[in-house]
Amino acid sequence: MTWVKTLLISLSLGMLSACAAPNPSTRLIPTLSAQERFRDRPGVTVLAATPVPAIQGQTLYVPVYTEIFDSEANRTFQLTVTLSLRNSDRSQPIVMTTLDYYNSGGDRVVTYLDVPIQLDPLASTEIVVYRTDSSGGVGANFIVEWQATAPVSDPIVEAIMISTASQQGMSFVSPARPIAELRP
């Protein structure tokens, strides 16, 4: 009779764990193509796989925080991250060729572009990492690469982090930093 009881307990625990909600830090991030992700956004055009030769561009490092430490080292506060991509040039488009999200360990978590996208003059778009997705950790970052076929003003790329819990709210901005440049 004991083996039957053990079997029933094992089956019950297995069924309970199968019904449990997935851990947000281990959930898979849906992979969308650039066409699916950006097709309905005004001022954004999904391009063919091969961009035209560039005369100007940058590789940008954007530090982001999907969680930060609270009052104790083992307690974190989850944040929603919005990566804002803005073409500040009034007459020329720019092309975004890379939008990659990395975790604290330096591992790429998501590649947001399978083909380049173009931002029209003064157009903007964004990528959102939701508060429930802690896959990036406290040291997450984006690598953003952009280029242009004519001289342009540099785009504005920054991350905005925000969250509220109970009566506590928190928000801050983290600007991009150039780590490589292509200049005319």
SESEDREN-922827 format. One line per field, with one value per residue (C-alpha): x, y, z; residue number from 1; chain. Coordinates in nm, 4 decimals. Example, Ala and Ser with C-alpha at 12.3 -4.5 7.8 and 13.67 -1.06 7.14 Angstrom:
% SESEDREN-922827
xx: (1.2300,1.3670)
yy: (-0.4500,-0.1060)
zz: (0.7800,0.7140)
nr: (1,2)
kette: (A,A)
//
This chain:
% SESEDREN-922827
xx: (0.0000,0.2884,0.4074,0.0563,0.0507,0.3965,0.2831,-0.0303,0.1686,0.4236,0.1483,-0.0273,0.2926,0.3733,0.0277,0.0547,0.3942,0.2699,-0.0134,0.2053,0.2788,0.6206,0.8986,0.9267,1.3059,1.3052,1.0150,1.0948,1.0777,0.8720,1.0792,0.9182,1.0552,1.1308,0.8324,0.5986,0.7452,0.7669,0.5202,0.2504,0.4724,0.4578,0.7894,0.9469,1.0200,1.1401,1.4156,1.5571,1.8305,2.1141,2.1516,2.3036,2.6685,2.6946,2.9115,2.8197,2.7126,2.7773,2.7688,2.6030,2.6068,2.2932,2.2996,1.9546,1.8195,1.5389,1.5826,1.7793,1.8668,1.6270,1.7140,1.8978,2.1427,1.9123,1.5981,1.5358,1.2837,1.1617,1.1489,0.9974,1.2539,1.1689,1.4533,1.3751,1.5261,1.4882,1.6132,1.7019,1.7837,1.5223,1.5916,1.7636,1.6574,1.8813,1.8975,1.9064,2.1018,2.1351,1.9095,2.0429,1.9582,2.2183,2.1978,2.4302,2.6573,2.7097,2.4927,2.2650,1.9050,1.7144,1.7979,1.5196,1.6182,1.6500,1.6634,1.7395,1.4733,1.4742,1.3662,1.2389,1.3478,1.2324,1.0685,1.1060,1.0313,1.0854,1.1540,0.9909,1.1221,0.8392,0.8768,0.7911,1.0932,1.3987,1.6135,1.8516,1.9232,2.0808,2.3561,2.1498,2.2310,2.1452,2.3858,2.2414,2.4015,2.2816,2.4051,2.3238,2.4006,2.4354,2.5693,2.3097,2.2786,2.3326,2.0154,1.9015,1.9028,1.8209,1.6551,1.3794,1.3204,1.0019,0.8063,0.5592,0.4788,0.2345,0.2959,0.6546,0.7459,1.0762,1.1918,1.5199,1.6902,2.0101,2.1653,2.3483,2.7249,2.9123,3.1647,3.2507,3.2034,3.1918,3.2280,3.2470)
yy: (0.0000,0.2430,0.2345,0.3271,0.6201,0.7318,0.7050,0.9118,1.1805,1.1941,1.2227,1.4964,1.6986,1.6571,1.7813,2.0791,2.1819,2.1494,2.3908,2.6425,2.9752,2.9898,3.1708,3.5145,3.5021,3.1785,3.2396,3.2443,3.5780,3.5450,3.5837,3.8225,3.9232,4.2901,4.2914,4.1657,4.3961,4.7229,4.6973,4.9252,5.1907,5.5336,5.6593,5.3126,5.1088,4.7486,4.7182,4.4371,4.2296,4.4259,4.7903,5.0472,5.1515,5.3894,5.6974,5.7599,5.5446,5.4301,5.1297,5.2303,5.0652,5.1328,5.0216,4.9150,4.7831,4.5258,4.5062,4.6962,4.6136,4.7330,4.7755,4.4421,4.2714,3.9732,4.1797,4.3386,4.5831,4.4946,4.7656,4.8030,4.9195,5.1257,5.1594,5.4789,5.5199,5.8705,6.0065,6.3657,6.4644,6.6869,6.5867,6.2447,5.8943,5.6645,5.2848,5.0706,4.7524,4.5968,4.5984,4.3265,4.2770,4.1234,3.9981,4.0658,3.7806,3.9287,3.6671,3.7858,3.7296,3.8700,3.9927,4.2339,4.2808,4.0089,4.2798,4.6537,4.9165,5.2767,5.5674,5.8598,6.2162,6.2982,5.9534,5.7378,5.3850,5.1772,4.8339,4.7421,4.4884,4.4284,4.4290,4.0596,3.9737,3.9685,3.7712,4.0663,4.1227,4.4268,4.4530,4.4199,4.6265,4.6887,4.7115,4.9403,4.9986,5.2666,5.4063,5.6716,5.7258,6.1049,6.3199,6.3333,6.4526,6.1664,5.9902,6.0053,5.6599,5.6158,5.3743,5.4769,5.2536,5.2814,5.0872,5.1323,4.9066,4.9955,5.3659,5.3593,5.4704,5.4864,5.6087,5.7099,5.7463,5.5881,5.7420,5.5468,5.5667,5.5359,5.2498,5.2624,5.5299,5.5547,5.9209,6.0961)
zz: (0.0000,0.0639,-0.2974,-0.4130,-0.1708,-0.2917,-0.6547,-0.5877,-0.4059,-0.6902,-0.9512,-0.7514,-0.7100,-1.0784,-1.1764,-0.9397,-1.0741,-1.4329,-1.3518,-1.1689,-1.3318,-1.4978,-1.3183,-1.4881,-1.4880,-1.6888,-1.9243,-2.2919,-2.4699,-2.7882,-3.1012,-3.3469,-3.6827,-3.7455,-3.9820,-3.7075,-3.4424,-3.6410,-3.9333,-3.7912,-3.6386,-3.8029,-3.9404,-3.9303,-4.2453,-4.2374,-4.4988,-4.7089,-4.5481,-4.7122,-4.6024,-4.8380,-4.7794,-4.4841,-4.4444,-4.0806,-3.7872,-3.4324,-3.2063,-2.8797,-2.5375,-2.3315,-1.9663,-1.8443,-1.5184,-1.5159,-1.1406,-0.8798,-0.5245,-0.2605,0.1072,0.1209,-0.1137,-0.1646,-0.2291,-0.5682,-0.7114,-1.0634,-1.3327,-1.6789,-1.9350,-2.2432,-2.4928,-2.6851,-3.0345,-3.1829,-3.5132,-3.4288,-3.7882,-3.9534,-4.3137,-4.3369,-4.2315,-4.0286,-4.0358,-3.7233,-3.8003,-3.4531,-3.1443,-2.9134,-2.5455,-2.3107,-1.9529,-1.6581,-1.7643,-2.1104,-2.2818,-2.5620,-2.4504,-2.7506,-3.0999,-3.1929,-3.5591,-3.8211,-4.0901,-4.0576,-3.9941,-4.1105,-3.8918,-4.0950,-4.0066,-3.6494,-3.6145,-3.3070,-3.1921,-2.8814,-2.7364,-2.4042,-2.1534,-1.9107,-1.5334,-1.5120,-1.7318,-1.5075,-1.7537,-1.7922,-1.4254,-1.2640,-1.5266,-1.8441,-2.1526,-2.5150,-2.8061,-3.0738,-3.4131,-3.6518,-3.9809,-4.2385,-4.6071,-4.5609,-4.2769,-3.9964,-3.6398,-3.3948,-3.2844,-2.9239,-2.7691,-2.4021,-2.1657,-1.9297,-1.6274,-1.4221,-1.1632,-0.8824,-0.5897,-0.3134,-0.2599,-0.3815,-0.7319,-0.9085,-1.2499,-1.4071,-1.7455,-1.8738,-2.1888,-2.4596,-2.4779,-2.8108,-2.8153,-3.1874,-3.4557,-3.8338,-3.9364,-4.2756)
nr: (1,2,3,4,5,6,7,8,9,10,11,12,13,14,15,16,17,18,19,20,21,22,23,24,25,26,27,28,29,30,31,32,33,34,35,36,37,38,39,40,41,42,43,44,45,46,47,48,49,50,51,52,53,54,55,56,57,58,59,60,61,62,63,64,65,66,67,68,69,70,71,72,73,74,75,76,77,78,79,80,81,82,83,84,85,86,87,88,89,90,91,92,93,94,95,96,97,98,99,100,101,102,103,104,105,106,107,108,109,110,111,112,113,114,115,116,117,118,119,120,121,122,123,124,125,126,127,128,129,130,131,132,133,134,135,136,137,138,139,140,141,142,143,144,145,146,147,148,149,150,151,152,153,154,155,156,157,158,159,160,161,162,163,164,165,166,167,168,169,170,171,172,173,174,175,176,177,178,179,180,181,182,183,184)
kette: (A,A,A,A,A,A,A,A,A,A,A,A,A,A,A,A,A,A,A,A,A,A,A,A,A,A,A,A,A,A,A,A,A,A,A,A,A,A,A,A,A,A,A,A,A,A,A,A,A,A,A,A,A,A,A,A,A,A,A,A,A,A,A,A,A,A,A,A,A,A,A,A,A,A,A,A,A,A,A,A,A,A,A,A,A,A,A,A,A,A,A,A,A,A,A,A,A,A,A,A,A,A,A,A,A,A,A,A,A,A,A,A,A,A,A,A,A,A,A,A,A,A,A,A,A,A,A,A,A,A,A,A,A,A,A,A,A,A,A,A,A,A,A,A,A,A,A,A,A,A,A,A,A,A,A,A,A,A,A,A,A,A,A,A,A,A,A,A,A,A,A,A,A,A,A,A,A,A,A,A,A,A,A,A)
//
